[in-house]
Amino acid sequence: MMTSDTNEKINAQVIAVFPDKVKIVVEDLEHFKVAEESLKVGSYLKIADNENAVLIAVIENFQISVGEGVQNYIIEAFPLGVLRNGKFERGGDSLAIPPKEVVPATIEDIKKIYEDTVNPVESFTFSHLASNKEVAVPINGNKFFNKHIAIVGSTGSGKSHTLAKIIQKATSEKHEDFHLNNSHVIVFDVHSEYKTAFPNANYIDISNLILPYWMLNSEELEEFFLDTEANDHNQRNIFKESIIFDRKQKFTGDEDDKQKIHLDSPILFDINEVLNFSKFKNTEQIDTGEVYASGDKKGQPKLNQGSLYGKLTNFINRLENKINDKRLDFFLGEKSKNITFEETLQNLLGFTPKKESNITIIDLSGVPFEVLSITVSLISRLIFEYGYIYKKLRCIENPEEKINNDAPILLVYEEAHKYVPNSDLSKYRSSKLSIERIAKEGRKYGVTLLLASQRPSEISETIFAQCNNFIAMRLTNPVDQAYVRKLLPDSLGSLIDKMTSFKQGEALLVGESIILPSIVQIEPCSIAPSSNDIPYWELWKNKWKDIDISKIKTEWHK
């Protein structure tokens, strides 16, 4: 509490209390500055009441009131919570009226709010207060990673650096002195940014990416191989029939299991056999059992065109184009037929023997855009189903097991709006279904999401609404601002309005993992991603550079 000397200097009193605002009048701002930091918008205040409770509020704005030769300062502050018996409680509606005293909060007061509310064992820190770099902002690491996370921000706001910093800190913290901790992070990297930030990561790009097409489920198979817009039942039926037939031909297991094979069974089939079967059906002629009695065909059997004769031409052309497209070798080539189920999961999860890694970076920049969605869909679904089966096995081994997954996984979707957009187009259907399922059920199986996007308004609302922790950086697009505002709590007041003026690396951190919504400055990365802006003006001053167009052509045509 304040001394009598301080009371003589400070003349500040509360003149109005609202559920989301406290109005204070101050005669002399110079005498009101008793804290270590200079008083400004974003500074913290302490407001004491008559019941030994202290309201902590953050200054939203200043006004000047002039009348009869007296100049007063009106401060409007947003109540964050109450310090009672040394503990901080969210919400400011329990303050007894009338409040007694108002003083600026000290650095120690502010530190106490953040540090005392997180168990040191669960504490995870990657930022400090934007208004004071001396105040670190710890969050509850369990509540942060156990709930889905969203990082949003316009280009140049520091979104990629924030994402990299979080993963770097998460994969570096250890209980003891061992090589790898138990973190497992899979990053879908659209723009090839994160290889530099994680030099020891399990790095997968188009040159070594191998995905078995035969592990696609029925919806993914149809989306990838069929013209779904045409809604052609003939091609759908023959496609399904040929796949199941070829799977049964290649299956070497029990006969009863063989009869249970269906379109969703993750069993090898040869896409070339599907093509051959379709060609056969497209040209099939059926012997009627009769012969021609006269003419040039006398004595030859009479043939009728099969029911699918000439009706599969478009489907065959589409299938041939895909099989012959060299860009799709990672999906339809010989390696995708030979890779095993175990090898596929080991590669994706970072469990490749003698090459184990906390982080798997899947560089999607070389994946053709028309198959980007299906690629993300397959990988996401495999990780989800892995988590489901792993939990099932753990519960079989120990029916009393309380932890569903003792090696939990974080899936990071950089530029998430590119493959889970707020769109009903059929080409995004599979990826939306896969990721929406993880958003709704993944936490039960130890699989959580981190969505990063510069266009949050274009992300599937079903997925975005499942996020419990938000890092909202500078957003300049009014549509995106309105969308994020709608998803964040109404109680944030004018904190949301500050998003338009954030500096690079500044963010509004809000969610279950932090004691109160805070404007923070993200700490610099230990190694930055390669997402820096191109220095046009500096480069344009340099000497003319020749470009080898023939090399570009060669790479283009690969």
SESERO-888291 format. One record per residue (C-alpha): residue number from 0; x negated, y negated, z. Coordinates in nm, 2 decimals. Example, Ala and Ser with C-alpha at 12.3 -4.5 7.8 and 13.67 -1.06 7.14 Angstrom:
BEGIN
  nr      u      v      w
   0  -1.23   0.45   0.78
   1  -1.37   0.11   0.71
This chain:
BEGIN
  nr      u      v      w
   0   0.00   0.00   0.00
   1  -0.10  -0.36  -0.04
   2  -0.26  -0.57   0.23
   3  -0.12  -0.91   0.35
   4  -0.41  -1.08   0.16
   5  -0.31  -0.91  -0.16
   6   0.06  -1.00  -0.10
   7  -0.04  -1.37  -0.09
   8  -0.22  -1.34  -0.42
   9   0.03  -1.13  -0.61
  10   0.38  -1.27  -0.66
  11   0.55  -1.00  -0.87
  12   0.90  -0.87  -0.80
  13   1.15  -0.63  -0.97
  14   1.45  -0.82  -1.10
  15   1.63  -0.54  -1.28
  16   1.62  -0.15  -1.28
  17   1.77   0.05  -1.57
  18   1.75   0.43  -1.63
  19   1.48   0.37  -1.90
  20   1.35   0.03  -1.81
  21   1.22  -0.18  -1.52
  22   1.21  -0.56  -1.55
  23   0.95  -0.75  -1.34
  24   0.89  -1.12  -1.31
  25   0.53  -1.24  -1.24
  26   0.43  -1.60  -1.16
  27   0.05  -1.57  -1.22
  28  -0.09  -1.30  -1.45
  29  -0.45  -1.38  -1.35
  30  -0.38  -1.29  -0.99
  31  -0.19  -0.98  -1.10
  32  -0.50  -0.82  -1.26
  33  -0.63  -0.62  -0.97
  34  -0.69  -0.30  -1.15
  35  -1.01  -0.19  -1.33
  36  -0.86  -0.24  -1.67
  37  -0.73  -0.56  -1.82
  38  -0.35  -0.59  -1.82
  39  -0.19  -0.52  -2.16
  40   0.09  -0.34  -2.33
  41   0.03   0.03  -2.24
  42  -0.11  -0.05  -1.89
  43   0.03   0.13  -1.59
  44   0.21  -0.02  -1.29
  45   0.29   0.10  -0.94
  46   0.63   0.00  -0.80
  47   0.69   0.09  -0.43
  48   1.03   0.14  -0.27
  49   1.15   0.17   0.09
  50   1.13   0.55   0.11
  51   0.75   0.60   0.06
  52   0.78   0.67  -0.31
  53   0.59   0.50  -0.58
  54   0.73   0.47  -0.94
  55   0.47   0.48  -1.21
  56   0.57   0.28  -1.52
  57   0.39   0.18  -1.84
  58   0.42  -0.18  -1.97
  59   0.61  -0.20  -2.30
  60   0.62  -0.58  -2.35
  61   0.56  -0.92  -2.21
  62   0.78  -1.23  -2.23
  63   0.73  -1.58  -2.11
  64   1.02  -1.77  -1.93
  65   0.99  -2.15  -1.91
  66   1.22  -2.37  -1.72
  67   1.20  -2.68  -1.50
  68   0.83  -2.70  -1.53
  69   0.78  -2.34  -1.41
  70   0.63  -2.07  -1.63
  71   0.70  -1.71  -1.54
  72   0.60  -1.39  -1.71
  73   0.87  -1.12  -1.76
  74   0.73  -0.77  -1.79
  75   0.94  -0.48  -1.92
  76   0.80  -0.14  -1.82
  77   0.91   0.22  -1.90
  78   0.94   0.44  -1.60
  79   0.73   0.76  -1.63
  80   0.78   0.93  -1.29
  81   0.74   0.90  -0.91
  82   0.44   0.97  -0.69
  83   0.59   1.11  -0.37
  84   0.37   1.27  -0.09
  85   0.08   1.27  -0.33
  86   0.26   1.46  -0.60
  87   0.38   1.33  -0.93
  88   0.74   1.40  -1.05
  89   0.87   1.32  -1.39
  90   1.16   1.08  -1.42
  91   1.22   0.74  -1.26
  92   1.59   0.75  -1.17
  93   1.53   0.84  -0.80
  94   1.37   0.51  -0.70
  95   1.54   0.35  -0.40
  96   1.68   0.00  -0.45
  97   1.56  -0.26  -0.40
  98   1.20  -0.19  -0.48
  99   0.94  -0.36  -0.25
 100   0.61  -0.41  -0.42
 101   0.46  -0.42  -0.77
 102   0.09  -0.38  -0.84
 103  -0.11  -0.26  -1.14
 104  -0.21   0.10  -1.10
 105  -0.58   0.17  -1.04
 106  -0.79   0.41  -1.24
 107  -0.78   0.66  -0.94
 108  -0.40   0.64  -0.94
 109  -0.38   0.72  -1.30
 110  -0.64   1.00  -1.28
 111  -0.44   1.15  -0.99
 112  -0.13   1.17  -1.20
 113  -0.30   1.38  -1.47
 114  -0.56   1.58  -1.28
 115  -0.35   1.69  -0.98
 116  -0.07   1.82  -1.20
 117  -0.27   2.09  -1.38
 118  -0.42   2.40  -1.22
 119  -0.80   2.39  -1.30
 120  -0.78   2.75  -1.42
 121  -0.51   2.65  -1.68
 122  -0.66   2.31  -1.77
 123  -0.74   2.24  -2.13
 124  -0.87   1.89  -2.23
 125  -0.93   1.75  -2.58
 126  -0.84   1.38  -2.53
 127  -0.84   1.08  -2.30
 128  -0.60   0.80  -2.25
 129  -0.61   0.55  -2.54
 130  -0.58   0.26  -2.29
 131  -0.87   0.39  -2.08
 132  -1.14   0.63  -2.19
 133  -1.23   0.71  -1.83
 134  -0.91   0.89  -1.78
 135  -0.92   1.24  -1.93
 136  -0.58   1.39  -2.02
 137  -0.58   1.76  -1.92
 138  -0.28   1.98  -2.04
 139  -0.17   2.32  -1.93
 140  -0.35   2.55  -2.18
 141  -0.10   2.84  -2.13
 142   0.20   2.62  -2.20
 143   0.03   2.46  -2.49
 144  -0.07   2.77  -2.68
 145   0.22   2.99  -2.56
 146   0.46   2.75  -2.72
 147   0.46   2.64  -3.09
 148   0.27   2.32  -3.17
 149   0.32   2.05  -3.43
 150   0.05   1.80  -3.54
 151   0.19   1.52  -3.76
 152   0.02   1.22  -3.91
 153  -0.03   1.03  -4.24
 154  -0.34   1.07  -4.44
 155  -0.63   0.91  -4.26
 156  -0.47   0.93  -3.91
 157  -0.72   1.19  -3.79
 158  -0.49   1.50  -3.82
 159  -0.76   1.74  -3.95
 160  -1.01   1.63  -3.69
 161  -0.75   1.68  -3.42
 162  -0.67   2.03  -3.54
 163  -1.05   2.12  -3.56
 164  -1.11   1.98  -3.21
 165  -0.84   2.19  -3.05
 166  -0.96   2.51  -3.21
 167  -1.33   2.43  -3.14
 168  -1.25   2.38  -2.77
 169  -1.02   2.68  -2.75
 170  -1.28   2.92  -2.90
 171  -1.57   2.79  -2.70
 172  -1.44   2.82  -2.35
 173  -1.53   3.14  -2.16
 174  -1.50   3.29  -1.81
 175  -1.85   3.45  -1.84
 176  -2.16   3.44  -2.06
 177  -2.05   3.66  -2.35
 178  -2.07   3.61  -2.73
 179  -1.70   3.59  -2.83
 180  -1.41   3.50  -2.61
 181  -1.07   3.66  -2.68
 182  -0.92   3.39  -2.89
 183  -0.78   3.48  -3.23
 184  -0.70   3.20  -3.47
 185  -0.60   3.22  -3.84
 186  -0.61   2.90  -4.04
 187  -0.43   2.86  -4.37
 188  -0.65   2.60  -4.53
 189  -0.49   2.44  -4.84
 190  -0.76   2.19  -4.93
 191  -1.08   2.38  -4.83
 192  -1.15   2.15  -4.54
 193  -1.24   2.37  -4.25
 194  -1.53   2.58  -4.36
 195  -1.78   2.31  -4.24
 196  -1.60   2.28  -3.90
 197  -1.63   2.65  -3.83
 198  -1.96   2.78  -3.98
 199  -1.93   3.11  -3.80
 200  -1.57   3.18  -3.90
 201  -1.45   3.48  -4.09
 202  -1.41   3.30  -4.42
 203  -1.18   3.43  -4.69
 204  -1.13   3.25  -5.03
 205  -1.02   3.36  -5.37
 206  -1.36   3.52  -5.43
 207  -1.32   3.78  -5.15
 208  -0.94   3.77  -5.08
 209  -0.78   4.11  -5.13
 210  -0.41   4.15  -5.07
 211  -0.23   4.47  -5.16
 212   0.08   4.40  -5.36
 213   0.22   4.74  -5.24
 214   0.25   4.60  -4.89
 215   0.51   4.34  -5.00
 216   0.86   4.40  -4.86
 217   1.17   4.43  -5.08
 218   1.25   4.05  -5.08
 219   0.88   3.96  -5.15
 220   0.86   4.22  -5.43
 221   1.17   4.08  -5.60
 222   1.06   3.72  -5.56
 223   0.71   3.79  -5.70
 224   0.79   4.03  -5.99
 225   1.15   3.95  -6.09
 226   1.32   3.65  -6.24
 227   1.55   3.60  -5.94
 228   1.73   3.31  -6.11
 229   1.85   3.54  -6.39
 230   2.02   3.77  -6.14
 231   1.97   4.07  -6.38
 232   2.09   4.38  -6.21
 233   1.94   4.60  -6.48
 234   1.58   4.49  -6.41
 235   1.64   4.49  -6.03
 236   1.77   4.85  -6.04
 237   1.49   4.99  -6.27
 238   1.23   4.80  -6.07
 239   1.35   4.96  -5.74
 240   1.39   5.30  -5.89
 241   1.04   5.31  -6.05
 242   0.86   5.19  -5.73
 243   1.03   5.45  -5.51
 244   0.97   5.73  -5.76
 245   0.60   5.64  -5.79
 246   0.56   5.62  -5.41
 247   0.71   5.96  -5.37
 248   0.48   6.10  -5.64
 249   0.17   5.97  -5.46
 250   0.29   6.06  -5.11
 251   0.10   6.36  -4.96
 252   0.28   6.38  -4.62
 253   0.57   6.57  -4.48
 254   0.85   6.65  -4.72
 255   1.11   6.50  -4.48
 256   0.91   6.18  -4.45
 257   0.88   6.17  -4.83
 258   1.26   6.17  -4.87
 259   1.28   5.86  -4.64
 260   1.06   5.65  -4.86
 261   1.23   5.32  -4.97
 262   1.15   4.99  -5.12
 263   1.02   4.84  -4.79
 264   0.79   5.13  -4.72
 265   0.43   5.00  -4.70
 266   0.30   5.29  -4.92
 267   0.09   5.26  -5.23
 268   0.25   5.25  -5.58
 269   0.09   5.17  -5.91
 270   0.23   4.86  -6.08
 271   0.11   4.99  -6.42
 272   0.34   5.30  -6.37
 273   0.63   5.06  -6.30
 274   0.55   4.89  -6.63
 275   0.52   5.22  -6.82
 276   0.85   5.34  -6.68
 277   1.02   5.01  -6.77
 278   0.89   5.03  -7.13
 279   1.02   5.39  -7.16
 280   1.37   5.28  -7.04
 281   1.36   4.98  -7.27
 282   1.31   5.21  -7.58
 283   1.48   5.52  -7.46
 284   1.69   5.72  -7.71
 285   1.90   6.01  -7.59
 286   1.96   6.33  -7.79
 287   2.33   6.39  -7.84
 288   2.29   6.76  -7.92
 289   2.41   6.71  -8.28
 290   2.22   6.69  -8.61
 291   2.27   6.49  -8.92
 292   2.46   6.69  -9.18
 293   2.34   6.50  -9.49
 294   2.13   6.21  -9.61
 295   1.76   6.13  -9.54
 296   1.80   6.25  -9.18
 297   1.97   6.58  -9.27
 298   1.89   6.83  -9.00
 299   1.73   6.58  -8.76
 300   1.89   6.54  -8.42
 301   2.13   6.25  -8.36
 302   2.00   6.00  -8.10
 303   2.19   5.73  -7.91
 304   2.03   5.43  -7.75
 305   1.99   5.46  -7.38
 306   2.19   5.24  -7.15
 307   1.90   5.00  -7.10
 308   1.77   5.00  -7.45
 309   1.64   4.65  -7.53
 310   1.77   4.50  -7.21
 311   1.44   4.50  -7.02
 312   1.23   4.30  -7.27
 313   1.21   3.98  -7.06
 314   1.12   4.18  -6.75
 315   0.85   4.37  -6.93
 316   0.70   4.06  -7.07
 317   0.70   3.90  -6.73
 318   0.53   4.20  -6.57
 319   0.27   4.23  -6.84
 320   0.18   3.86  -6.80
 321   0.13   3.90  -6.43
 322  -0.08   4.22  -6.46
 323  -0.30   4.06  -6.73
 324  -0.34   3.73  -6.54
 325  -0.70   3.73  -6.41
 326  -0.61   3.47  -6.15
 327  -0.40   3.73  -5.98
 328  -0.68   3.99  -5.95
 329  -0.69   3.94  -5.58
 330  -0.33   4.06  -5.57
 331  -0.29   4.30  -5.86
 332  -0.64   4.42  -5.94
 333  -0.80   4.75  -5.87
 334  -0.93   4.64  -5.53
 335  -0.58   4.57  -5.41
 336  -0.49   4.93  -5.49
 337  -0.79   5.07  -5.31
 338  -0.80   4.86  -5.00
 339  -0.65   5.04  -4.70
 340  -0.39   4.92  -4.45
 341  -0.65   4.92  -4.17
 342  -0.90   4.71  -4.38
 343  -0.64   4.46  -4.47
 344  -0.55   4.39  -4.10
 345  -0.92   4.39  -3.99
 346  -1.00   4.13  -4.26
 347  -0.71   3.90  -4.16
 348  -0.75   3.93  -3.79
 349  -1.13   3.89  -3.78
 350  -1.19   4.25  -3.65
 351  -1.41   4.36  -3.94
 352  -1.67   4.59  -3.78
 353  -2.00   4.41  -3.70
 354  -1.85   4.08  -3.83
 355  -1.60   4.00  -3.56
 356  -1.50   3.64  -3.54
 357  -1.26   3.43  -3.33
 358  -1.15   3.23  -3.64
 359  -1.03   3.35  -3.98
 360  -1.01   3.07  -4.24
 361  -0.80   3.16  -4.54
 362  -0.90   2.91  -4.81
 363  -0.59   2.89  -5.03
 364  -0.73   2.62  -5.26
 365  -0.81   2.87  -5.53
 366  -0.48   3.06  -5.51
 367  -0.25   2.97  -5.80
 368   0.03   2.75  -5.68
 369   0.30   2.98  -5.82
 370   0.19   3.26  -5.58
 371   0.09   3.04  -5.28
 372   0.42   3.09  -5.10
 373   0.42   3.47  -5.15
 374   0.06   3.49  -5.03
 375   0.14   3.30  -4.71
 376   0.45   3.51  -4.67
 377   0.28   3.84  -4.69
 378  -0.01   3.74  -4.45
 379   0.23   3.58  -4.20
 380   0.47   3.88  -4.20
 381   0.18   4.13  -4.15
 382   0.05   3.94  -3.85
 383   0.40   3.92  -3.70
 384   0.46   4.29  -3.75
 385   0.12   4.37  -3.61
 386   0.21   4.18  -3.29
 387   0.54   4.37  -3.27
 388   0.38   4.71  -3.31
 389   0.10   4.63  -3.08
 390   0.35   4.53  -2.81
 391   0.54   4.85  -2.87
 392   0.23   5.06  -2.82
 393   0.13   4.88  -2.50
 394   0.48   4.94  -2.36
 395   0.46   5.31  -2.45
 396   0.13   5.34  -2.27
 397   0.24   5.14  -1.97
 398   0.62   5.09  -1.93
 399   0.55   4.83  -1.66
 400   0.32   4.62  -1.88
 401   0.40   4.25  -1.82
 402   0.18   4.10  -2.09
 403   0.31   4.17  -2.44
 404  -0.01   4.10  -2.62
 405  -0.35   4.08  -2.45
 406  -0.52   3.95  -2.77
 407  -0.27   3.68  -2.87
 408  -0.29   3.51  -3.21
 409  -0.24   3.15  -3.32
 410  -0.14   3.09  -3.68
 411  -0.24   2.75  -3.81
 412  -0.05   2.62  -4.11
 413  -0.23   2.32  -4.26
 414  -0.01   2.11  -4.49
 415   0.28   2.33  -4.38
 416   0.53   2.14  -4.60
 417   0.37   2.30  -4.91
 418   0.49   2.65  -4.83
 419   0.77   2.61  -4.58
 420   0.95   2.31  -4.72
 421   1.30   2.20  -4.63
 422   1.42   2.35  -4.96
 423   1.66   2.62  -5.08
 424   1.46   2.71  -5.39
 425   1.41   3.08  -5.43
 426   1.03   3.06  -5.47
 427   1.00   2.95  -5.10
 428   1.25   3.20  -4.96
 429   1.01   3.47  -4.85
 430   0.76   3.24  -4.68
 431   1.04   3.05  -4.50
 432   1.19   3.38  -4.38
 433   0.85   3.50  -4.26
 434   0.75   3.19  -4.08
 435   1.10   3.11  -3.94
 436   1.10   3.46  -3.79
 437   0.77   3.39  -3.62
 438   0.90   3.05  -3.50
 439   1.21   3.22  -3.34
 440   1.06   3.55  -3.22
 441   0.68   3.54  -3.25
 442   0.61   3.43  -2.89
 443   0.76   3.76  -2.76
 444   0.48   3.94  -2.95
 445   0.19   3.71  -2.88
 446   0.21   3.52  -3.21
 447   0.25   3.14  -3.20
 448   0.24   2.87  -3.46
 449   0.05   2.54  -3.51
 450   0.21   2.33  -3.79
 451   0.01   2.04  -3.93
 452   0.17   1.81  -4.19
 453   0.16   1.46  -4.32
 454   0.52   1.49  -4.43
 455   0.71   1.64  -4.14
 456   1.05   1.55  -4.29
 457   0.98   1.80  -4.57
 458   0.92   2.10  -4.33
 459   1.20   2.35  -4.27
 460   1.39   2.21  -3.97
 461   1.45   2.56  -3.83
 462   1.07   2.60  -3.79
 463   0.99   2.25  -3.67
 464   1.27   2.24  -3.41
 465   1.11   2.54  -3.24
 466   0.79   2.34  -3.15
 467   0.76   2.26  -2.79
 468   0.44   2.05  -2.80
 469   0.39   1.76  -3.04
 470   0.08   1.56  -3.13
 471   0.23   1.27  -3.33
 472  -0.04   1.05  -3.49
 473   0.01   0.75  -3.72
 474   0.31   0.79  -3.95
 475   0.37   0.52  -4.21
 476   0.67   0.68  -4.40
 477   1.00   0.56  -4.25
 478   1.17   0.89  -4.34
 479   0.90   1.09  -4.15
 480   0.92   0.85  -3.86
 481   1.29   0.89  -3.83
 482   1.26   1.27  -3.85
 483   1.00   1.30  -3.58
 484   1.19   1.05  -3.36
 485   1.50   1.28  -3.39
 486   1.30   1.58  -3.27
 487   1.13   1.41  -2.97
 488   1.30   1.34  -2.64
 489   1.52   1.03  -2.62
 490   1.35   0.93  -2.30
 491   1.03   0.83  -2.47
 492   1.16   0.47  -2.52
 493   0.93   0.25  -2.72
 494   0.64   0.49  -2.71
 495   0.76   0.64  -3.04
 496   0.77   0.30  -3.20
 497   0.40   0.27  -3.15
 498   0.33   0.55  -3.39
 499   0.32   0.31  -3.69
 500   0.02   0.12  -3.53
 501  -0.19   0.40  -3.40
 502  -0.57   0.38  -3.47
 503  -0.75   0.67  -3.63
 504  -0.75   0.96  -3.37
 505  -0.48   0.81  -3.15
 506  -0.17   1.02  -3.09
 507   0.14   1.05  -2.88
 508   0.10   1.37  -2.69
 509   0.43   1.51  -2.56
 510   0.57   1.85  -2.46
 511   0.59   2.11  -2.19
 512   0.22   2.14  -2.15
 513   0.16   1.78  -2.03
 514   0.30   1.61  -1.72
 515   0.42   1.31  -1.90
 516   0.42   1.17  -2.26
 517   0.10   0.99  -2.32
 518  -0.08   0.79  -2.59
 519  -0.42   0.95  -2.61
 520  -0.74   0.92  -2.81
 521  -0.85   1.26  -2.94
 522  -1.22   1.34  -2.87
 523  -1.45   1.37  -3.17
 524  -1.52   1.71  -3.33
 525  -1.85   1.88  -3.25
 526  -1.86   1.96  -3.62
 527  -1.61   1.77  -3.84
 528  -1.40   1.92  -4.12
 529  -1.48   1.80  -4.48
 530  -1.18   1.58  -4.50
 531  -1.35   1.24  -4.50
 532  -1.23   0.98  -4.75
 533  -1.43   0.94  -5.07
 534  -1.63   0.62  -5.06
 535  -1.52   0.49  -5.40
 536  -1.66   0.15  -5.38
 537  -2.01   0.28  -5.27
 538  -2.01   0.55  -5.53
 539  -1.90   0.32  -5.81
 540  -2.21   0.11  -5.76
 541  -2.44   0.40  -5.83
 542  -2.60   0.48  -6.17
 543  -2.38   0.65  -6.43
 544  -2.36   1.03  -6.38
 545  -2.32   1.28  -6.66
 546  -2.07   1.56  -6.60
 547  -2.12   1.91  -6.75
 548  -1.78   1.97  -6.90
 549  -1.87   2.31  -7.04
 550  -1.94   2.44  -6.68
 551  -1.60   2.31  -6.57
 552  -1.44   2.48  -6.87
 553  -1.61   2.81  -6.78
 554  -1.49   2.79  -6.42
 555  -1.15   2.68  -6.53
 556  -1.10   2.98  -6.75
 557  -1.21   3.24  -6.50
